[in-house]
Amino acid sequence: MRKLLWLLAFFASAAQADAVDALREFTRDVKSGRTTFTQVVTSAQSTDSAKKKTSSGSFEFARPNRFRFAYAKPYEQVIVGDGEKVWLYDVDLQQVTVRAMDQALGATPAALLAGANVDKDFELKAQPSAQGLDWVQATPRAKGEAAGFQSLRVGFKGKALSAIELVDNFGQRSLLTFGEVATNVTPAADAFRFTPPKGVEVLKQ
């Protein structure tokens, strides 16, 4: 019995270590990628599934620091990082917000997935497996970088990126679940460019 418990503990720790290695390999070997995602946001106070906010869209990135989140449902919104600036376009509001990359990116999921050096920017720690995934906690190394959230975790199924979970400082939980990731793809020439449409309000921060 003691031997069985030891073996179970060994395999559990090995799976967690593999998740850290999987994240490092993903950020090292995958130079670009494309996938779909579903995002579920739950407030800290709510346990009612009807009050969860669900959205979906597509995600594309190319290292370093170029990415595009395109939300399609229930509202259209586009977030583009072009390597120098981050553009957020809210279609319903007809409004664009633009910020410098170093101010906007910080220690965010986009920085984690599209950044150049994950170990330089984050401290990685294996977490217990849950929901069929092996999890890695990513803690920003730079002081003050974590001011926007309480925790950031990345979930892998084997070597495949599957999910990101972020809990902000108000206890609001955002879970992004990814579809199959097409890796090292050639992005479209204009994938990470953004030009504000005519007539929209542009706010610089």
N, C-alpha and C positions, 0 to 999 in steps of 0.2 A: 504493500500500500504506500509506504514511504517512497519507494522507488517510482511508483506511478505518479505521485504528487510532484516529485522532483522533475520527472520528464515533462509533465504538463507545464510547470513553471519555466522550464528551459525553452520549450517551444513557444510559449507566450512571449518571453523576453526576446527570443530570436525574431518573432514576427514584428515586434515593435521596432527593433533595430533595423529590420529590413525596410520599414516605412521611412525612417530617417534617410537611409541609403537611397530609397526610391525618389525622395524629394531632391536629394543632391544630384542624382543622375538625371532627373527630369530637367533641372535648371542648368545642368552642364551640357547635356547632349541634345536637348530639344531646343533648337534655335528659333523655331517658329511653330505655330500651331493654330488649329481652327476647330471649334466645337460649338454645340448648342448648350444652353443651360436653363434650369428652372430655379428661381429664387423664392424662398419662403421666409417671410419676416414675421416674427412673433414678438409681441411686447412682453416686458418683464412681468406684468400683472395678469395677463390673459392666459387662460388655459383652454379657452373655447376655440376649437379648430375653425369655427365659422368666422372668427375675427382675425385669422391669419391672412396676410396679404401675399398673394402669389403672382409672380410675373415670370416672363420667359423671353428668350431671345437668343442671340448668337454672340460668341466671343472669339476674337482673333488677336494674335500677338506676334511680334518679332523682336528679338533682343537686339540692342538693349532699349528698354523703355518705350516701345511702340505697341499700342494696343487699341482695340475697338470693342466696346460693349454696345451692342445694338438691342435695346429692349423693344419687343414687338407687341406684347400683350401684358396687361390690359391697356397700357398707354405707351406711345412711341417716345423713346428717348435714346439719344446717342451720346456716348462718352468716348472721346478719341484722344489718345496720347500720341503726339507726333515726335517725341524725343526732346522737345523744347517746351511745349505748352500742353495743357490738358483742356480740352473743349467739352462742355456739357450743353447739349442742345435739347431743350424741352419743346417738343413739337406742339403740344396743346397750348402752352403759354407763349409760343413764338418768341422764345428767349434763349439766348446763348450766354453762358458764363465761361470766361477763360481765365486760367491761372498759370503761372510759371510752373514748369514740371517739378522743380525741387520743392516748391511750396505745396503743390497739390498731391504729389505721389506719396511722399513720406513712407510710413510703414504700413502700406495698404495691401490688400490681396493682389492688386495689379502689380505693385512693386515686387511682391513675392514671386509671382508667376512670370513676369516679363523683365525682371531685373537682371543684372549681369552677374552678381555674386551673392548667393543666398547666405553663405556662412559669414560673409563680411557684414551684412546688414542685419542678420537675425541669429539668435541663439536657438538651436533646434533641440527638442526634447521629445522622446517617444512617449506616447500616451496609450492607455489601454484600448484594445480593439473594441469597436461597438458598431452596431448597425451593419455588420458584415464588412467593415472597413478597418484598416490599420491607420491610426491617427498620429500626426506630428504637431506638437505645439511650437509655434514660431513667435519668439519674443524679440522685439526690436533691440538692437545693441545700443543705439544712440539714445542718450537721455532726452526725455520729452517726446520722443517719437510715438510712444504708446498712448498719448493723451486722448486720442480719439476712440479708443476701445479698451475693453478689459482683457479680451483674449482673442487669439487668432489660431485656428487649427486647419490642417490640411489632411484630407482622407484619401488613401490609396487602396485600390483592390489589386493586390500583387504589385506590379510596376505601373499600373494605369491610374492616372489622376482621375479621381471620382467626385470629390466634394471639397468645399471650403466652408468653414463655420466661423462667423465673427460675432462677438458679443460686444456691443458698444458700452460707453460709460453709463448709460441709462438702463442697462440690462436688456436692451432689445437684441434679439438673436436673429441673425441672417444666415440662412443655409443655402448655399449655391450647390446644386447637383449638376454635374456635367454629363453630357452624352459622350460617345466615343470621340477621343481626340485624334484628329488627323495631324501627325507630327511632321516637322521639317518640310512643310508645304511652301510653295512659292506664292506669297501674297500678291494681290492685285496692286498695280502701280499706285493707285490712289487710296489704298485701304487705310492708311494712317495719315491721310491729309484731310483737313476740314476747312471749308470755306463757308462762313455764315450765309444762309440764304438771304436774298434781298428782302428788306422790310422787317427783319426780326431785330429785336433789341439786343444789343451786345453789352454785357457787363464785365468789366475787367476788375479782377481782384488781386 
